[in-house]
Amino acid sequence: MEEERRWRWWQRAVIYHIYPRSFADSNHDGIGDLEGIRRRLDYLVWLGVDAIWLSPIFPSPMADFGYDISDYCDVDPTFGTLADLDRLIADAHARGIRVILDFVPNHTSDQHPWFQESRSSRDNPRRHWYIWADPAPNGGPPNNWRSVFGGSAWEFDPTTGQYYLHTFLKEQPDLNWRNPEVRAAMFDVLRFWFERGVDGFRIDALRFLIKDEQLRDNPPNPDYTPDQLPFNEAIPAYSADQYELHEVLAAMRHVTEAFGERVLIGEMYIPISRLVTYYGCRHERELHFPFNFQLLLIPWTARHLAATIDTYEGLLGPDDWPNWVLSNHDHPRVATRIGEDQARVAAMLLLTLRGTPTIYYGDELGLADVPVPPERRQDPLERTLGPGAGRDPCRTPMPWEPGPHAGFSTVEPWLPLNADYPSRNVAVQREDPRSMLRLYRELLILRRAEPALAIGRYRPLGVTAELLAYERAAAGRRLAIVLNLSGHAQEFRPTRFALEGRILLSTHLDRDGESVRGTLELRPSEGCIVALRDGVATP
Ligand code: NOJ
């Protein structure tokens, strides 16, 4: 019982990531909205997720589709009103679903009144809310920092003759988190939403929050190859992952703790060995978890997966809780990266590893990236990084049914639907007992029923070039998860223990209850969860 009580909701939870423009349109403008999400809550209950994270829904000129915020404490009319959000939160809570919002602290919109004031004169009281610097002696930018979205990270502002820093678009000026007034104002933003019942935040672009005080040049990256973003030509040694960030996060955690069990999740693309430092130390906690994006980034082979899982597990401290992500709104979808068959294996992996999983909307249908013709492209990266660099293909509308506009909207959606939506949609897959959607649902049901999966210990059971096997265990119950990463049939025959038990679930959804003795035969791209018989000793 004691052990039971230690677990927080966000440790047991499965998070479902919604890109609000693309989930469900209730007001017939072709763009998803909060009321659309509210009307689909019963689907999320049926699916079996515990929390939703909404990409930004705040007032924004939409230069970066909501990641450029002009008012942190309101809702953009595209998505609805504050009252709509209150209703969504209340209805989600009534169904046992928590609501996580997106906090974008690194930058505001250039239309935010704070920036408008800041840029108005050098002695404006809000001047130092942003990062301003004199031109270099040659009149160029103050240092060599690059924007993640291409070009210099500095924009010259003729009104006051200085440059301002923007780690992303020039319409997204960076706030100055060295300024205590900025910290106070942004912590008030957190309090505003916590008081409204929000259960937590995903925090955007967190590694960039604090920059080197002297704005020193970044050193060149010896590992840079031309297939990478130009941003990677330098190592962001002075513009990201600065030690003072720990102090900011500890303060943010204190603000959060005052509201009880809320969660802070950080978006940070940094190596795992650095990532784990952002849990904080034993006495000064920071994030509840920094997003672990390894599954998005590593080659999809059994050995890479095994090494990644074991390294991560090995680096976590006793108080640090793991988490896993397969797709998000910034990267090609998992079905595009590894194919639909392996995407089923990936679903089993995501939902059986130790730690909080985040599912990206549409992945539960096996949705792939949708080619978007040039005239319909929306993402600013098409402009700043060049044609094809945009993230539109992984942000397309959720297909709900075979009818017009896939039930997403009554009008043409803001981005095209997947061409196969007449067959790949929620309504059709709900009725198909072998569909990807039913696989996700079965995995979520199992995860809820089996403490071994939700909170149990993790132990590797073996890896070959094609197979990955591990054990999850809690309260005497032990499950073996065996995944075939290849397109050929494989045999799992452990030599260090006697495999004996019963299949609980196959990714093919047709083997429940089958008994296993000694050898587990797996079909191409098949994964199985096997409940091990009591008394079977694993190594
Ligand atoms: C990361 C977000 O996920 C991405 O969509 C956004 O463009 C940048 N941060 C800038 O806010």
Boltz pocket constraint, residues with backbone or C-beta under 6 A from the ligand:
constraints:
  - pocket:
      binder: B
      contacts: [[A, 64], [A, 67], [A, 68], [A, 104], [A, 168], [A, 204], [A, 205], [A, 267], [A, 329], [A, 330]]
      max_distance: 6.0
